[in-house]
Amino acid sequence: MKRKYVSRKKWYPILCERDGERCRICGKEPPYVYLEIDHTDGNKNNNPQDGSNFQLLCRKDNRAKSIVTGK
């Protein structure tokens, strides 16, 4: 099954407005960190149109979450 990718160009500004442009775990902001769009539930195929499964995490916290959850 082909995976749909989350468009950073589309979702980044929406998430910044919704949550603020900062990591949801550590609170750091650009330019000190690079923010990535993370799937909250860890399921890369769960891409709801309302963005409810997305959050912004810095690269460090996103990698640490992936190691802990195994996803």
LOZA-142516 format. One line per field, with one value per atom (N, C-alpha, C): residue number from 1; residue in one letter; chain; atom name; x, y, z. Coordinates in Angstrom, 2 decimals, padded with zeros to 5 digits. Last residue first. Example, Ala and Ser with C-alpha at 12.3 -4.5 7.8 and 13.67 -1.06 7.14 Angstrom:
resi = 2|2|2|1|1|1
resn = S|S|S|A|A|A
chain = A|A|A|A|A|A
name = N|CA|C|N|CA|C
c1 = 012.85|013.67|012.90|013.19|012.30|013.20
c2 = -002.25|-001.06|000.03|-005.69|-004.50|-003.30
c3 = 007.08|007.14|007.87|007.80|007.80|007.80
This chain:
resi = 71|71|71|70|70|70|69|69|69|68|68|68|67|67|67|66|66|66|65|65|65|64|64|64|63|63|63|62|62|62|61|61|61|60|60|60|59|59|59|58|58|58|57|57|57|56|56|56|55|55|55|54|54|54|53|53|53|52|52|52|51|51|51|50|50|50|49|49|49|48|48|48|47|47|47|46|46|46|45|45|45|44|44|44|43|43|43|42|42|42|41|41|41|40|40|40|39|39|39|38|38|38|37|37|37|36|36|36|35|35|35|34|34|34|33|33|33|32|32|32|31|31|31|30|30|30|29|29|29|28|28|28|27|27|27|26|26|26|25|25|25|24|24|24|23|23|23|22|22|22|21|21|21|20|20|20|19|19|19|18|18|18|17|17|17|16|16|16|15|15|15|14|14|14|13|13|13|12|12|12|11|11|11|10|10|10|9|9|9|8|8|8|7|7|7|6|6|6|5|5|5|4|4|4|3|3|3|2|2|2|1|1|1
resn = K|K|K|G|G|G|T|T|T|V|V|V|I|I|I|S|S|S|K|K|K|A|A|A|R|R|R|N|N|N|D|D|D|K|K|K|R|R|R|C|C|C|L|L|L|L|L|L|Q|Q|Q|F|F|F|N|N|N|S|S|S|G|G|G|D|D|D|Q|Q|Q|P|P|P|N|N|N|N|N|N|N|N|N|K|K|K|N|N|N|G|G|G|D|D|D|T|T|T|H|H|H|D|D|D|I|I|I|E|E|E|L|L|L|Y|Y|Y|V|V|V|Y|Y|Y|P|P|P|P|P|P|E|E|E|K|K|K|G|G|G|C|C|C|I|I|I|R|R|R|C|C|C|R|R|R|E|E|E|G|G|G|D|D|D|R|R|R|E|E|E|C|C|C|L|L|L|I|I|I|P|P|P|Y|Y|Y|W|W|W|K|K|K|K|K|K|R|R|R|S|S|S|V|V|V|Y|Y|Y|K|K|K|R|R|R|K|K|K|M|M|M
chain = A|A|A|A|A|A|A|A|A|A|A|A|A|A|A|A|A|A|A|A|A|A|A|A|A|A|A|A|A|A|A|A|A|A|A|A|A|A|A|A|A|A|A|A|A|A|A|A|A|A|A|A|A|A|A|A|A|A|A|A|A|A|A|A|A|A|A|A|A|A|A|A|A|A|A|A|A|A|A|A|A|A|A|A|A|A|A|A|A|A|A|A|A|A|A|A|A|A|A|A|A|A|A|A|A|A|A|A|A|A|A|A|A|A|A|A|A|A|A|A|A|A|A|A|A|A|A|A|A|A|A|A|A|A|A|A|A|A|A|A|A|A|A|A|A|A|A|A|A|A|A|A|A|A|A|A|A|A|A|A|A|A|A|A|A|A|A|A|A|A|A|A|A|A|A|A|A|A|A|A|A|A|A|A|A|A|A|A|A|A|A|A|A|A|A|A|A|A|A|A|A|A|A|A|A|A|A|A|A|A|A|A|A
name = N|CA|C|N|CA|C|N|CA|C|N|CA|C|N|CA|C|N|CA|C|N|CA|C|N|CA|C|N|CA|C|N|CA|C|N|CA|C|N|CA|C|N|CA|C|N|CA|C|N|CA|C|N|CA|C|N|CA|C|N|CA|C|N|CA|C|N|CA|C|N|CA|C|N|CA|C|N|CA|C|N|CA|C|N|CA|C|N|CA|C|N|CA|C|N|CA|C|N|CA|C|N|CA|C|N|CA|C|N|CA|C|N|CA|C|N|CA|C|N|CA|C|N|CA|C|N|CA|C|N|CA|C|N|CA|C|N|CA|C|N|CA|C|N|CA|C|N|CA|C|N|CA|C|N|CA|C|N|CA|C|N|CA|C|N|CA|C|N|CA|C|N|CA|C|N|CA|C|N|CA|C|N|CA|C|N|CA|C|N|CA|C|N|CA|C|N|CA|C|N|CA|C|N|CA|C|N|CA|C|N|CA|C|N|CA|C|N|CA|C|N|CA|C|N|CA|C|N|CA|C|N|CA|C|N|CA|C|N|CA|C|N|CA|C|N|CA|C
c1 = 007.61|006.93|007.64|008.44|008.75|008.09|008.24|007.00|007.25|010.96|010.15|008.94|011.73|012.47|011.61|009.96|009.97|010.66|010.74|009.39|009.33|013.27|013.15|011.78|012.58|013.37|013.24|011.21|010.53|011.26|013.20|012.06|011.28|014.93|015.41|014.25|013.31|013.87|014.31|010.40|011.76|012.31|007.06|008.09|009.45|003.71|005.08|006.00|001.23|001.79|003.19|-001.78|-000.47|-000.07|-004.34|-003.31|-001.90|-005.97|-006.03|-004.98|-006.31|-004.99|-004.94|-008.59|-008.61|-007.28|-008.15|-008.22|-008.22|-005.80|-007.13|-007.09|-003.97|-003.81|-005.17|-002.48|-003.62|-003.44|-000.13|-001.24|-002.49|001.56|001.88|000.79|000.86|000.40|000.57|001.40|002.46|002.10|-000.40|-000.64|000.42|000.71|000.52|000.38|003.09|001.78|001.64|004.77|004.71|003.27|006.75|005.35|005.31|009.47|008.95|007.49|011.63|010.38|009.90|014.81|014.02|012.78|015.79|015.49|014.74|016.33|017.17|016.95|014.81|015.76|016.63|012.06|013.05|013.60|011.84|011.32|012.44|010.95|011.93|011.33|009.24|008.89|009.87|009.37|010.35|010.08|006.85|007.45|008.36|006.09|005.06|005.64|008.09|008.00|006.99|006.37|007.29|007.08|004.42|005.58|006.64|001.09|002.27|003.46|-001.14|-000.39|000.74|-002.36|-003.15|-002.42|-000.25|-001.35|-002.14|001.28|001.86|000.77|-000.49|-000.11|000.51|-000.58|-001.81|-001.49|002.10|001.47|000.19|002.36|003.20|002.54|000.64|000.31|001.12|001.68|000.28|000.09|004.39|003.98|002.53|004.36|004.85|004.38|002.02|002.65|003.05|002.54|001.97|002.74|002.05|002.92|002.20|000.59|000.44|001.33|001.98|001.74|001.58|000.59|001.37|000.97|000.84|000.00|000.88
c2 = 003.33|003.69|004.83|002.86|001.85|002.11|004.63|003.99|002.87|005.33|004.88|004.10|006.14|005.06|004.48|008.24|007.08|005.89|010.06|009.50|008.24|010.72|010.06|009.41|012.01|010.77|010.00|014.21|013.32|011.99|015.48|014.87|013.92|016.26|015.44|014.73|017.89|016.63|015.70|019.03|019.23|017.86|018.75|018.33|018.70|019.51|019.90|019.46|017.09|018.05|018.39|015.49|016.10|017.04|014.62|013.64|014.19|016.67|016.32|015.30|017.61|017.73|017.32|017.20|018.31|018.48|014.94|016.23|017.41|012.60|013.21|014.59|010.20|011.59|012.27|007.53|008.24|009.73|006.40|006.34|007.06|006.49|007.35|007.34|006.50|005.82|006.75|007.94|007.11|006.37|009.77|008.37|007.41|012.15|011.99|010.53|012.48|011.85|011.53|015.60|014.27|013.79|017.67|017.30|015.84|019.34|018.34|018.08|022.12|021.47|020.53|022.60|022.35|021.59|025.17|023.78|023.75|027.86|027.00|025.52|029.76|029.02|028.06|027.69|028.04|029.44|026.80|027.40|027.59|024.42|025.20|025.64|022.75|024.15|025.01|020.00|020.81|022.32|019.17|018.49|019.44|020.70|020.39|019.70|023.32|021.89|021.63|026.02|025.49|023.99|028.13|027.58|027.15|027.20|028.03|027.34|025.71|025.35|026.30|026.97|026.24|026.09|028.08|028.93|028.26|025.79|026.94|027.85|024.25|023.80|024.92|025.83|025.54|025.12|025.80|027.06|026.84|022.88|023.64|024.95|021.86|021.70|022.55|022.56|022.75|022.83|021.94|023.25|023.57|019.31|020.33|021.71|016.92|018.06|019.11|013.59|014.81|015.98|011.06|011.88|013.14|007.91|009.32|010.11|004.88|005.76|007.20|002.18|003.40|004.35|-001.18|000.00|001.24
c3 = 017.03|015.77|015.10|019.56|018.56|017.22|021.62|021.16|020.16|021.97|023.11|022.63|019.40|020.07|021.20|018.90|018.03|018.67|020.86|020.91|020.05|019.89|021.19|021.33|017.50|017.45|018.76|018.55|017.63|017.54|020.04|020.74|019.84|017.90|019.02|019.73|016.25|015.72|016.86|017.95|017.47|017.06|016.70|017.65|017.07|016.30|015.97|017.09|015.33|016.27|015.81|014.22|013.97|015.09|014.31|014.65|014.44|013.40|014.82|015.25|010.84|011.46|012.92|009.40|010.36|011.10|007.87|007.18|008.14|009.25|009.18|008.55|008.65|008.25|008.12|009.46|010.04|009.79|008.69|007.73|008.23|010.84|009.69|008.63|014.07|012.86|011.66|016.35|015.80|014.53|017.27|017.63|017.09|016.19|017.63|018.04|013.88|014.05|015.54|013.45|014.04|014.07|011.65|011.86|012.28|013.24|012.33|012.65|013.56|013.94|012.83|014.66|013.46|013.88|017.01|016.66|015.33|016.97|017.81|017.56|015.72|014.90|015.70|016.71|015.69|016.01|020.24|019.01|018.00|022.79|022.03|020.70|024.18|024.08|023.30|024.48|025.19|025.13|023.19|024.34|025.13|021.05|022.05|023.28|019.92|020.16|021.27|018.25|019.25|019.38|017.28|016.58|017.59|018.19|018.38|017.72|017.54|018.76|019.11|015.27|016.25|017.59|013.84|014.29|015.40|013.38|014.10|014.64|011.88|013.22|014.04|009.54|010.27|011.71|008.62|009.07|009.88|008.20|009.14|009.58|006.15|007.56|008.53|003.54|003.90|005.42|003.66|003.13|003.53|004.47|005.40|004.97|003.93|003.29|004.32|004.57|005.11|004.51|002.10|002.92|003.39|002.01|001.71|002.66|000.83|001.96|001.48|-000.89|-000.98|000.14|000.00|000.00|000.00
